[in-house]
Amino acid sequence: MSHAIPRVTATPAALDMLAGLRSRHGPLLFFQSGGCCDGSAPMCYPVGEFDISDTDVYLGNLNGTPFYMGLEQFEYWEHTQLIIDVVEGNGGMFSLDNGTGRRFLTRSRLFSDAELAALAPPAR
């Protein structure tokens, strides 16, 4: 019996912080930033406050919170599993973690050759 290999996952600390933000702000989404202002921080937004475009890639969800990345950035990161974590510090300027004293952080690991062969293509 095989199971799907997630392209994005999260630590328990990140899932706890996400649950707290969801209880205050309602349904959320993540977008993996690649911009100049927030580096490569995973940005967390209330659903409806960030427009997903036709060139964004859906990587999966974290306890019901969808996670997206721009296509160009995905082409660079497609061989890695993203692991969303939480560390002390200020969040991205427009992200809901800003001002909490903690921020989301993306860690990554390379998929093995076997995992890459088993991965389903990402949704768009």
C-alpha positions in Angstrom: 0.0 0.0 0.0 1.5 3.3 -1.0 0.8 6.8 0.3 1.1 10.1 -1.4 4.3 12.0 -0.7 3.4 15.6 0.3 5.2 18.4 -1.4 4.7 20.6 1.6 4.4 19.6 5.3 4.6 21.4 8.6 6.1 20.9 12.1 3.7 20.6 15.1 4.7 24.2 16.1 3.8 25.5 12.7 0.4 23.7 12.8 -0.3 25.1 16.3 0.5 28.6 15.2 -1.6 28.1 12.1 -4.6 26.9 14.2 -4.3 30.0 16.4 -4.2 32.3 13.4 -7.2 30.5 11.8 -9.2 30.9 15.0 -8.7 34.7 14.9 -8.9 35.2 11.1 -11.0 32.4 9.6 -9.9 30.4 6.6 -6.3 31.0 5.5 -3.9 30.3 2.7 -0.1 30.2 2.3 1.9 31.6 -0.6 5.6 30.9 -0.7 7.1 34.3 -1.3 9.9 34.8 -3.6 9.8 38.6 -3.5 12.3 41.2 -2.5 10.6 42.5 0.6 10.1 39.2 2.5 12.8 37.0 1.0 11.5 33.5 0.7 9.2 33.5 3.7 5.9 31.6 3.6 3.2 34.3 3.7 0.0 33.5 5.5 -3.2 35.4 4.4 -6.9 35.3 5.1 -8.6 33.6 2.1 -9.8 36.3 -0.3 -7.0 38.8 0.6 -4.4 37.3 -1.8 -5.2 36.5 -5.4 -3.9 33.2 -6.7 -3.1 33.5 -10.4 -3.1 31.0 -13.3 0.7 30.8 -13.0 0.6 29.7 -9.3 1.1 26.1 -8.3 -0.9 24.4 -5.6 1.5 22.2 -3.5 -0.9 20.8 -1.0 -2.5 21.8 2.3 -1.6 22.1 5.9 -4.5 21.0 8.0 -7.0 22.4 5.5 -4.9 25.5 4.6 -3.9 25.5 0.9 -0.3 26.2 0.1 0.7 27.8 -3.3 3.9 28.9 -5.0 4.6 30.8 -8.2 5.4 28.6 -11.2 8.9 30.1 -11.8 9.8 29.6 -8.2 8.3 26.1 -8.2 10.6 25.1 -11.2 13.5 25.9 -9.0 12.2 24.1 -5.9 10.3 21.2 -7.5 12.9 18.6 -6.3 12.4 19.6 -2.6 9.8 19.0 0.0 9.0 22.2 1.8 8.8 21.9 5.6 7.0 24.9 7.3 8.3 25.6 10.7 8.1 28.5 13.3 11.0 30.5 14.8 11.2 33.5 17.0 11.2 36.8 15.1 9.0 39.1 13.0 6.9 37.7 10.2 6.6 39.0 6.7 5.3 42.5 6.3 1.9 41.4 4.9 1.7 38.0 6.5 -0.6 37.3 9.5 2.3 36.0 11.6 3.8 39.6 11.6 3.5 41.0 15.1 3.2 37.7 16.9 6.8 37.5 17.9 7.1 34.3 15.9 7.3 33.8 12.2 6.8 31.0 9.7 10.0 29.7 8.1 10.4 27.3 5.1 12.9 24.6 5.5 13.5 22.0 2.8 14.9 18.7 2.0 15.7 17.1 -1.4 13.3 14.3 -2.5 15.0 10.9 -3.1 15.0 9.6 -6.6 12.3 7.1 -5.6 10.2 9.9 -4.1 10.5 12.0 -7.2 9.4 9.1 -9.3 6.3 8.6 -7.1 5.3 12.3 -6.9 2.1 13.3 -8.7 2.4 16.4 -10.8 1.4 19.6 -9.0 -2.0 21.2 -9.6 -2.4 24.6 -11.2 
